[in-house]
Amino acid sequence: MQYYRENKLTITGGKLMSVKKMILDVDTGVDDAMAITYAVADPEVELIGVLSSYGNIDAQRASDNALKVLHLLHADNVPVFIGETDPLDHKYQRIAINAQIHGENGIGDVELTETETSAESQNGVDFLIESAKKYGKDLTVVATGPMTNIAAAIKKDHDAMKMVGNITIMGGALTVPGNVTPVAEANIEQDPVAANEMFTSDLEITMVGLDVTLRTLLTKKETKQWRETNTEAGEKMADIVDFYIDVYDDIYPELGGCSLHDPLAVGVAIDPSFVDYLHMNIMVTTEHDAYYARTIGDKARLNDPETNVNVAVTVDKERYLKVFMDNFLTLFNKLK
């Protein structure tokens, strides 16, 4: 496999393909670490930046975790930016279940090598807007944390964000229950106001929610293959994800593995055919009642002829998992 990032082209399997410029907006927990790895590994992606947010962990530690994961993957050249550190209408406070699921340090309590690289001084929202202006439709943005950075960028420069070619988010639950309340998914629940502002804007959004991520699972059978590469990256990622799998075994034993929430969003941003969609107008309930942070069809726009949210509702999990594993194993073996 040869990478020709400077020419925006990749040769893989004898095929010449264009490379997608991608920004990841993460709150670096375990599945965000897998999302970063997927983006670094996939030959169709040029990861031009990682934007950190709060959520699974606070924004500063999310940034530190992202830097360490990139260092583990020999991708220190990817810049990391810190975006919004609090939701739009309240102060961030880490919820107990995030420490349970992701560990105290956010990455399964696994210690990764410190890197001399630090986060960029430029604000992450400004970097996002600047990149939107520079790359336009050639830019893909994947948000796997709260939607605060996207909402802030829309408010600051709507026209720039309207230029972005692909905005895919991991968040929401339309046809299944939430994972932090009966109706709310975690990323939406962190900042429902921001999520509602994003969904009710005129930007086209692809929503990869619990509807599909709960069906896309990883087990220790797969992480064992990472260990068998005999690489630091393979072994450390297996340690991180095995922690996650063990937690899932305790709190979601019916699933039979850990959900690939965030890396599935990256996969769908690259190859939309992994999932099937409902095309809808979505809103988020922001009132502090039993339906707080619910993602649901927007009654006010029910009869609008145009829709702006592509909601993933079914997934080709076998094909996705094969691509996921091929990408990870190819990358880990390359790092020997």
C-alpha positions as CSV (number, residue, x, y, z in Angstrom):
1,M,0.0,0.0,0.0
2,Q,1.4,3.4,-1.0
3,Y,0.2,6.7,0.3
4,Y,0.3,9.8,-1.8
5,R,-1.3,12.2,0.5
6,E,0.3,15.3,-0.9
7,N,-1.3,14.6,-4.3
8,K,-4.7,13.8,-2.7
9,L,-4.5,10.3,-4.2
10,T,-4.0,6.8,-2.9
11,I,-3.0,3.7,-4.7
12,T,-4.4,0.6,-3.1
13,G,-5.0,-2.8,-4.5
14,G,-4.0,-1.5,-7.9
15,K,-6.8,1.2,-7.8
16,L,-6.3,4.9,-7.9
17,M,-8.8,6.7,-5.7
18,S,-9.3,10.2,-4.3
19,V,-8.5,10.8,-0.7
20,K,-11.1,12.4,1.6
21,K,-9.8,15.2,3.8
22,M,-11.3,14.6,7.2
23,I,-11.6,16.3,10.6
24,L,-12.6,14.2,13.6
25,D,-14.5,16.0,16.4
26,V,-14.0,13.7,19.4
27,D,-14.3,13.4,23.2
28,T,-11.6,10.8,23.3
29,G,-12.9,7.8,25.1
30,V,-12.4,4.2,24.0
31,D,-14.6,4.2,20.9
32,D,-13.2,7.6,19.9
33,A,-9.7,6.1,20.1
34,M,-11.0,3.4,17.6
35,A,-12.5,6.1,15.4
36,I,-9.1,7.9,15.3
37,T,-7.4,4.6,14.4
38,Y,-9.9,3.9,11.7
39,A,-9.4,7.3,10.1
40,V,-5.6,6.9,10.3
41,A,-5.8,3.4,8.9
42,D,-8.2,3.9,6.0
43,P,-6.4,4.5,2.7
44,E,-9.2,6.8,1.5
45,V,-8.7,9.3,4.4
46,E,-6.3,12.1,4.9
47,L,-6.9,13.1,8.5
48,I,-6.1,16.8,8.5
49,G,-7.0,17.5,12.2
50,V,-8.6,16.2,15.4
51,L,-10.8,18.6,17.3
52,S,-11.3,17.7,20.9
53,S,-14.4,18.2,23.0
54,Y,-15.8,17.3,26.4
55,G,-18.1,14.3,27.0
56,N,-16.5,11.0,27.9
57,I,-13.8,13.1,29.6
58,D,-13.1,16.8,29.8
59,A,-11.8,18.5,26.7
60,Q,-8.2,18.9,27.8
61,R,-7.9,15.3,28.7
62,A,-9.7,14.4,25.5
63,S,-7.0,16.3,23.6
64,D,-4.2,14.6,25.6
65,N,-5.7,11.2,24.8
66,A,-6.0,12.0,21.1
67,L,-2.4,13.1,21.0
68,K,-1.3,9.8,22.7
69,V,-3.4,7.7,20.4
70,L,-2.0,9.5,17.3
71,H,1.6,9.0,18.7
72,L,0.9,5.3,19.2
73,L,-0.1,5.1,15.6
74,H,2.9,7.0,14.4
75,A,0.6,9.8,13.3
76,D,2.1,12.7,15.3
77,N,1.8,14.9,12.2
78,V,-1.9,15.1,12.6
79,P,-2.7,18.4,14.6
80,V,-5.0,18.4,17.6
81,F,-7.1,21.4,18.5
82,I,-9.3,22.0,21.6
83,G,-12.7,23.2,20.9
84,E,-15.6,24.1,23.2
85,T,-15.1,23.0,26.7
86,D,-18.7,23.3,28.0
87,P,-22.2,22.8,26.6
88,L,-23.9,25.9,25.2
89,D,-26.2,26.4,28.2
90,H,-24.5,24.8,31.2
91,K,-21.2,23.7,32.6
92,Y,-19.7,20.3,31.8
93,Q,-19.8,17.7,34.5
94,R,-18.6,14.2,33.8
95,I,-21.3,11.6,34.5
96,A,-20.4,8.5,36.5
97,I,-21.2,6.1,33.8
98,N,-18.6,7.6,31.5
99,A,-15.9,6.7,34.1
100,Q,-17.3,3.3,34.3
101,I,-17.4,2.7,30.6
102,H,-14.2,4.4,29.5
103,G,-12.1,4.3,32.7
104,E,-10.9,7.2,34.8
105,N,-8.5,8.3,32.1
106,G,-11.0,7.9,29.2
107,I,-9.0,5.2,27.4
108,G,-9.7,2.1,29.5
109,D,-7.2,3.1,32.2
110,V,-4.4,2.0,29.8
111,E,-1.3,4.2,30.0
112,L,0.0,5.3,26.7
113,T,3.4,6.8,26.0
114,E,3.5,10.5,26.5
115,T,4.3,12.6,23.5
116,E,6.2,15.9,23.2
117,T,3.5,17.1,20.8
118,S,0.9,19.4,22.3
119,A,-2.5,20.7,21.2
120,E,-2.4,23.7,18.8
121,S,-3.0,27.1,20.1
122,Q,-5.7,27.9,17.5
123,N,-9.2,27.4,18.8
124,G,-10.8,24.2,17.3
125,V,-13.9,25.9,16.1
126,D,-11.8,28.5,14.2
127,F,-9.8,25.6,12.7
128,L,-13.0,23.9,11.6
129,I,-14.3,27.1,9.9
130,E,-11.0,27.8,8.3
131,S,-10.9,24.3,6.9
132,A,-14.4,24.5,5.6
133,K,-13.5,27.7,3.7
134,K,-10.3,26.1,2.4
135,Y,-11.6,22.7,1.3
136,G,-15.3,23.2,0.9
137,K,-17.1,20.1,-0.5
138,D,-13.8,18.1,-0.3
139,L,-14.0,18.2,3.5
140,T,-15.6,15.5,5.6
141,V,-16.4,16.3,9.3
142,V,-17.1,13.4,11.6
143,A,-18.4,14.3,15.1
144,T,-18.3,11.5,17.7
145,G,-18.8,13.7,20.8
146,P,-21.4,16.4,21.7
147,M,-22.4,18.7,18.8
148,T,-21.2,21.9,20.5
149,N,-18.3,22.6,18.2
150,I,-20.5,22.2,15.1
151,A,-23.2,24.4,16.5
152,A,-20.7,27.0,17.5
153,A,-19.1,26.9,14.0
154,I,-22.6,27.3,12.4
155,K,-23.4,30.3,14.6
156,K,-20.0,31.9,13.9
157,D,-19.9,31.3,10.2
158,H,-22.9,29.6,8.7
159,D,-21.8,30.2,5.1
160,A,-18.5,28.4,5.7
161,M,-20.1,25.4,7.4
162,K,-22.7,25.2,4.6
163,M,-19.7,24.6,2.2
164,V,-18.6,21.3,4.0
165,G,-19.2,18.3,1.8
166,N,-20.0,15.7,4.4
167,I,-21.0,16.1,8.1
168,T,-21.6,12.7,9.8
169,I,-22.3,12.5,13.5
170,M,-22.4,9.6,16.0
171,G,-25.4,10.5,18.1
172,G,-29.1,10.0,18.6
173,A,-31.6,7.2,18.8
174,L,-34.7,7.1,16.7
175,T,-36.0,3.5,16.6
176,V,-34.3,2.2,19.8
177,P,-34.1,3.4,23.4
178,G,-31.3,5.8,24.6
179,N,-28.3,4.7,26.5
180,V,-28.3,7.3,29.3
181,T,-32.0,7.7,29.7
182,P,-34.9,5.7,28.1
183,V,-35.0,8.3,25.3
184,A,-31.5,10.0,25.2
185,E,-28.2,9.0,23.6
186,A,-25.1,10.2,25.4
187,N,-23.6,12.6,22.8
188,I,-27.0,14.3,22.3
189,E,-27.7,14.4,26.1
190,Q,-24.4,16.2,26.7
191,D,-25.7,19.3,24.8
192,P,-29.2,18.9,23.5
193,V,-29.4,22.7,22.7
194,A,-26.3,22.4,20.4
195,A,-27.7,19.2,18.8
196,N,-31.0,20.8,18.1
197,E,-29.4,23.9,16.6
198,M,-27.4,21.6,14.3
199,F,-30.3,19.4,13.2
200,T,-32.7,22.3,12.6
201,S,-30.2,24.2,10.6
202,D,-30.2,23.9,6.8
203,L,-26.9,21.8,6.8
204,E,-27.2,18.2,5.6
205,I,-26.4,15.8,8.4
206,T,-25.9,12.1,8.4
207,M,-27.0,10.7,11.8
208,V,-25.3,7.4,12.8
209,G,-27.1,6.6,16.0
210,L,-27.8,3.8,18.4
211,D,-30.2,2.4,15.8
212,V,-27.1,1.0,13.9
213,T,-24.2,1.2,16.4
214,L,-25.8,-1.2,18.9
215,R,-25.9,-3.8,16.1
216,T,-22.3,-3.4,15.2
217,L,-20.2,-5.3,17.7
218,L,-16.6,-6.3,18.5
219,T,-15.4,-9.1,20.7
220,K,-12.1,-10.3,22.1
221,K,-11.9,-12.7,19.2
222,E,-11.1,-9.6,17.1
223,T,-8.8,-7.9,19.6
224,K,-6.8,-11.1,19.9
225,Q,-5.9,-10.7,16.3
226,W,-4.6,-7.2,17.1
227,R,-2.4,-8.7,19.8
228,E,-1.1,-11.3,17.3
229,T,0.5,-8.5,15.2
230,N,3.1,-8.3,18.0
231,T,3.1,-4.5,17.8
232,E,2.8,-1.9,20.5
233,A,-0.2,-0.3,18.7
234,G,-2.0,-3.6,18.4
235,E,-1.4,-4.7,22.0
236,K,-2.3,-1.3,23.5
237,M,-5.4,-0.9,21.4
238,A,-6.4,-4.4,22.4
239,D,-5.9,-3.5,26.1
240,I,-8.0,-0.3,25.7
241,V,-10.8,-2.1,23.9
242,D,-10.8,-5.2,26.1
243,F,-11.5,-2.9,29.0
244,Y,-14.6,-1.7,27.1
245,I,-15.7,-5.2,26.2
246,D,-15.5,-6.3,29.8
247,V,-17.7,-3.3,30.8
248,Y,-20.2,-4.2,28.1
249,D,-20.3,-7.8,29.4
250,D,-21.3,-6.4,32.8
251,I,-23.8,-3.8,31.8
252,Y,-25.1,-5.0,28.4
253,P,-24.6,-8.8,28.5
254,E,-27.4,-9.2,26.0
255,L,-25.3,-7.6,23.2
256,G,-22.4,-10.1,23.2
257,G,-19.7,-7.6,22.5
258,C,-18.9,-3.9,22.6
259,S,-20.6,-1.5,20.2
260,L,-18.5,0.2,17.6
261,H,-20.3,3.6,18.0
262,D,-17.7,6.1,16.8
263,P,-15.7,4.1,14.3
264,L,-19.0,3.2,12.5
265,A,-19.6,6.9,12.0
266,V,-16.2,7.2,10.4
267,G,-16.9,4.2,8.2
268,V,-20.2,5.6,7.1
269,A,-18.7,9.0,6.3
270,I,-16.2,7.2,4.0
271,D,-18.7,4.6,2.5
272,P,-22.3,5.6,3.0
273,S,-23.5,2.2,1.6
274,F,-22.7,0.5,4.9
275,V,-26.1,1.7,6.1
276,D,-29.7,2.4,4.9
277,Y,-31.4,5.6,5.7
278,L,-34.6,7.4,6.5
279,H,-34.6,11.0,5.2
280,M,-36.1,13.2,7.8
281,N,-36.2,16.5,9.5
282,I,-35.1,15.9,13.1
283,M,-35.3,18.0,16.3
284,V,-34.0,17.5,19.8
285,T,-36.2,18.0,22.9
286,T,-34.5,20.6,25.1
287,E,-37.1,20.9,27.9
288,H,-35.9,19.4,31.2
289,D,-38.6,16.7,31.4
290,A,-38.8,12.9,30.8
291,Y,-38.1,13.5,27.1
292,Y,-35.0,15.6,27.6
293,A,-32.4,15.1,24.7
294,R,-34.7,12.9,22.7
295,T,-34.1,12.9,18.9
296,I,-37.4,12.7,17.0
297,G,-39.0,13.9,13.9
298,D,-39.6,17.6,13.8
299,K,-43.4,18.2,13.7
300,A,-42.9,21.8,12.6
301,R,-41.2,20.6,9.4
302,L,-43.2,17.4,8.9
303,N,-44.6,18.4,5.5
304,D,-41.6,20.2,4.2
305,P,-40.6,18.8,0.8
306,E,-36.9,19.1,1.7
307,T,-35.2,17.1,4.5
308,N,-31.8,17.6,5.9
309,V,-31.0,14.6,8.0
310,N,-30.1,11.1,6.7
311,V,-30.8,8.8,9.6
312,A,-29.1,5.4,9.5
313,V,-31.6,2.7,10.5
314,T,-30.0,-0.6,9.2
315,V,-26.4,-1.6,8.8
316,D,-24.4,-4.2,6.9
317,K,-22.5,-5.2,10.0
318,E,-20.7,-8.1,8.5
319,R,-19.2,-6.1,5.6
320,Y,-18.4,-3.2,7.9
321,L,-16.6,-5.4,10.5
322,K,-14.5,-6.9,7.7
323,V,-13.4,-3.5,6.4
324,F,-12.8,-2.3,10.0
325,M,-10.6,-5.3,10.8
326,D,-8.8,-5.2,7.5
327,N,-7.9,-1.5,8.1
328,F,-6.8,-2.1,11.7
329,L,-4.7,-5.2,11.0
330,T,-3.1,-3.5,7.9
331,L,-2.1,-0.5,10.0
332,F,-0.8,-2.4,12.9
333,N,1.3,-4.7,10.7
334,K,2.6,-1.6,8.9
335,L,3.9,-0.3,12.2
336,K,6.2,-3.3,12.9
